[in-house]
Amino acid sequence: MTEPSVDLVEQDLLEQLGTLSLPTLGHFLEDGFCSPMIATIVPGSRMLGVASTALIPDADAIAVNQALVRLRRGEVLVLDMGGDTIHAPVGAVTAAAARSKGAAGIVVNGPVTDVAELREPAEDGSVLPVFSQGSTCLTTKRHNSGRGVFGVPVTIGGATVHPGDLIMGDDNGVVVLSKATAAAVIDKAQASDLAEPAILGRIASDEPLENILALG
């Protein structure tokens, strides 16, 4: 069985982050948000885990396989394709391999392939969250260039991802947080989420917006 990668501090943070609406974080933070080009391939899925990073030059499928073997349970496979936005490093086999390692999701700074298969639930009804810059039929090849680098900071949709960062995604997009940033923002974000239903209720009751919205 794959050993868990998540320590007790990370687990506590992940559990708290799991209760949040991701856009709420956008009220309090400016950094860590991937470009809208990085979007879900599996609508309705939600990703939450610890980043396992790899820089994959040369559209090298062997380097992708090496990154898969390194994965531990609860990690998100984060692939920076080194500026290559035309070759897909992830498809049905890659996703199945990641799932077998207990991955929490996949994020690719480039396209994926086998979209229908990626969206197909497993036997237990679950799906593996996958986020990318879209899809293509052109895939990586077994070049085995030896230039893949693992466990290093990478860039995904303009956001820097360090190994061990907490990474979240849903239909709204992908957010990357250091543990320190997550700890600093959780209480404010939870309070904001708790307050929102009352605000929506006041709007629905036709209370004057001047009494509800911040205007200065």
N, C-alpha and C positions, 0 to 999 in steps of 0.2 A: 504494500500500500504506500502511496506517496505521502511523505511526511508533510504536515502543515507548515507553511512559511510564516504564519501570522502569530506574533507574540501577543501577550495579554494587553499591552497598551494599545497596539494596533486593533485588536479585536474589540476593545471597548469603543475606540473611535469609530470603527466601521459600523458597529451596532447603532451608535448615535447618528452617524451620517445616514444610515439606512432609513431613518424616520423622516428625513428632510425632503422637501421639494427642492430639486437642484437649482431652479431659477432663483430661489430665495438666497442662495449663496452669492448670486450676482448683485444683490442689494448691498452687500458688505465687502466684496472683494473686486479687484480689477484684474489681477493676474491669475494665471492657471486655467484659463478658458481656451479650449481649442477652437480654431476657426470653424465657422458653420460648414465649411467644406467637409469636416469630419462628422459624418452623420450615421445614424443607425442603419444597418442592413436588415435587422430583425425587429420590425416595428413592435412596440409594446414591451420589449425586454428592458431590463434594468441591470446595470453592471455596477459592481462594487467590490474592489479588491486592492491588492498591493502590486505595484508595477514591477514586472520583470522585463528589462529593456534589452534591445538588440539593434545595432546599426548594421544594415544589410546592404552593402554595395554590390554592384555587378549583377543585379537581378538573380542572385545565387540561391537556388532552392536548397542546396546543401547547408548553407548557413542558417536558413530558416529551420531546417530539421534539427540542427544543433541547438538552436534556441528552444525548440520544443522539448528536447531531452532535458534541458536545464530547468524547465518549469516545475514549480511546486504547487501543492494544493492551495487554493485561495488567491493565486496570483493572476494578474492580467498580463497577457503576452502583448508587449508594446513594440511594434516593428517600425523603425525609421528606415525608409528605403533609400536614403541618401539623395533625395531629389528626384528619384524615378517615380513618375506618376502614371506610367503606362503598363508596367508588368504587375500582375497580381501574385503576391506571395502566399495568399490564403485561399483555400477552396474547401471542398468537402472533406478530403483526407486530412488536411491540416487542422481543420476544426475538430474532426473526430479525435485526432491525436491530442489536441489541447484538452478536450473534454476528458479523455482517458487519464490525463495527468491531474484532473481536478481544477482546471483553470476556471477563473471567474469571468473571463471574457477575452476578447482580442481587439486591439486597436492598431490600425495600419495607417501610416502616412503615405497612402497610395490606394489603389483599387483592390478589390477582391474578385473572385469568380465563383461559379456554382451557387448563385444566389438562391435558387429554389431549394437546394439541399441545405444551405445554411439556415434557412427559415423553417425547415422540417423539424418538428419536435422529436426528441429522443423517446425511447420506449416509456420512460417515466413521465412524459409530458413536458419536460423542461426544454428550454432552448439555450444555446450558448450565445450571449450578447456579442455582436460583432459590429465594429465601427470602422468606417473607411471613407475614402474620397469617391466612392461609387463602385462601379463594376466594369469588368472587361473580360474578353475571351483570351487575351494574351497573358501568358503566365511566366513565372520564373523558370530557369533551367538549371540543370545539375552542373554548373560550371566548376564548383569546388575551388574557387579562387583563393580561399584561405584568408580573405580580407574581412570577414564578418567579425564584429566586436560585440561582446556581451557584457551586461552589467555596467553600462556606462550611461551618462546623461545623453538623452536624445531629444529631438524636436519633433513634435506632432502637432500639425495645424497651428504652428507659431508658438505653442506652449512648450516649455522645457519640462521634461519628465526625468526625474532621477530614480535610480533603482530604490525600491522601498517606499516611494511616494504612494499616497492613497489616490486611487483613480476611480471616478464614477462616471456613469453615462446612462442616458435614457433618450426618449424621443426628442428631448430638447437639445442634446449635445453632450459633450464630454468635458469634465472638470478634473483638474489635477491639483492635489493639495499635499504639501508637506505635513508631517504629523504636527509640527508646531503651529502651522496655520490652521489646521483643522481644529486643534484644541482651543485656539484663540477665538474662533468664530462660531463654534457650535451653539453656545448658550444664546447668543444674539439671534442666530438663524432659527433655533427652535422657538424662541419667543415670538418671532415674526410669523412663523407658520401657525402658531396657536392663535394669534390675533386676527389672522386673515378671514376665517369664517364669520366672525362678528362684523367685520368691515363689509364683506359681501352681503350679509344680511341687512345691514343698514342701507346699502345701495338699493337692494331689492325692495325695501320698504318705502322707497321714494323720499327718504330723508334728503334734504338739500345737500348737494355735493360740497357746498361751502363749509358745511359742518363736519365733513368727513375727510376730504383730501387736504394734504399739506399744500398750502398756496404761497408760502414765503416764510 
